[in-house]
Amino acid sequence: MPSTPLIPIKDRQLQIGTLNNLFSNDIAITPICVNATVTVGDESADVRQITVQLLDSNGAVLDYAEVVEVLLFTTQAATAFASVGGSTGIAIGATGSLLTVLAKRNFLLITTIAGLAQLTYTDTGTEACAIGIRLATGRIIMGSQLLTNA
């Protein structure tokens, strides 16, 4: 909820919430989820575990489920999309829900009510690949390391 005094701007009442998001007439108009950690585990038998934790502007974990986009790129610079996306690619792990938009390269992800999702990446080949999570703000958070398997 808003925590600052009202600031009138062109017949609107704007406030900054406790999580640094904007409110207009008591309606949130900017997202609470503005950051994430994307931890990519080491390869084990052609599989990597990926943990996505969504965060607010104070660095606290979310206390609600959020939808984000999962993208696979050729590098962590995110300048080109992956051409294949692994032999099996991304799959949902123990938490969250995953919907494929474009096979092996683009997904919609719903986290748990704690802003958490666990994924797996499987590739029996050696494609250079990096995972990015696009937040509602448009910001892309890249994984902690490449998904490329040996």
KELO-335444 format. One record per residue (C-alpha): x negated, y negated, z negated; residue in three letters. Coordinates in steps of 0.001 Angstrom, whole numbers, plus 500000, padded with zeros to 6 digits. Layout:
BEGIN
XYZALA ...
//
This chain:
BEGIN
500000500000500000MET 498944496388500457PRO 496762494931497742SER 495978491414498921THR 498072488259499126PRO 500227487771502195LEU 498564485903505055ILE 501145484333507366PRO 500179484496511062ILE 502795483483513658LYS 505808484467511577ASP 504186487715510436ARG 502974488598506987GLN 499631490427507106LEU 497959492127504160GLN 494883494271503663ILE 495588497585501957GLY 493553499245499232THR 491920501394501922LEU 491029498335504039ASN 493744498932506613ASN 496110496200507809LEU 499786495944506946PHE 502394493815508686SER 505641493358506811ASN 504733496352504586ASP 504120498666507576ILE 500601500045508138ALA 499409498880511569ILE 495854500263511490THR 494797503813510625PRO 493437504860507252ILE 491168507486508838CYS 488112505579510087VAL 485225508003509594ASN 484359511688509531ALA 481597514162508938THR 481165516865511569VAL 478831519546510262THR 477581522105512772VAL 476124525241511219GLY 473194527230512547ASP 473804529934515140GLU 474575533423513879SER 475263536144516479ALA 476229533557519157ASP 478663531792516769VAL 478422528425515007ARG 480698527261512205GLN 481887523651512444ILE 483418521735509547THR 485306518498510155VAL 486075516281507156GLN 488011513085507792LEU 487343510055505584LEU 488798506664504754ASP 486832503400504746SER 485688504024501168ASN 484190507401502130GLY 486893509380500314ALA 488486512451501891VAL 491974511945503284LEU 494944513124501269ASP 497134513797504291TYR 496980515749507563ALA 495665513811510565GLU 495595514521514308VAL 492273513898516078VAL 490824514787519452GLU 487950517266519844VAL 485678516759522854LEU 482644518658524114LEU 479831516687525715PHE 476497517634527314THR 474503515663524697THR 475021513848521401GLN 474859510597523369ALA 478334511532524725ALA 477576510292528240THR 479008513305530132ALA 481529516033529403PHE 480389519650529043ALA 480844521612532265SER 481907524941530723VAL 482237524623526938GLY 480745527975525944GLY 481640531557526814SER 484548531588524365THR 484277527984523218GLY 485999526315520276ILE 488500528212518143ALA 490227527418514886ILE 488552528784511774GLY 490011529102508290ALA 491799525717508159THR 493581523358510508GLY 495454523859513765SER 494046523553517293LEU 495802522916520624LEU 493897523240523911THR 494272520289526282VAL 491561521324528782LEU 490130524834528405ALA 486970524932526265LYS 486320521163526451ARG 489208519106525068ASN 491497519845522121PHE 493914518266519683LEU 493177519150516075LEU 495453518849513046ILE 493610518898509735THR 494870520173506417THR 496457517731503955ILE 492918517182502670ALA 491692515926506090GLY 489710519154506563LEU 489393521551509497ALA 487093524482510148GLN 486254525550513677LEU 484032528115515361THR 482051527750518572TYR 481068530881520480THR 478668530985523409ASP 476755534036524592THR 474911531775527048GLY 472717528723526530THR 474826525786527721GLU 473753522446526236ALA 476771521185524368CYS 477681518702521607ALA 480949518243519733ILE 482591514877519191GLY 485694513989517169ILE 487668511004518473ARG 489608509231515738LEU 492794507211516213ALA 490623504074516175THR 488860505322519322GLY 485598505867517455ARG 483821509143518316ILE 481917510906515540ILE 479325513346516875MET 478374516686515321GLY 475309517001513127SER 473457519066515729GLN 473854520475519251LEU 475995523557519806LEU 473422525049522204THR 472766528697521378ASN 469501530504522027ALA 
//
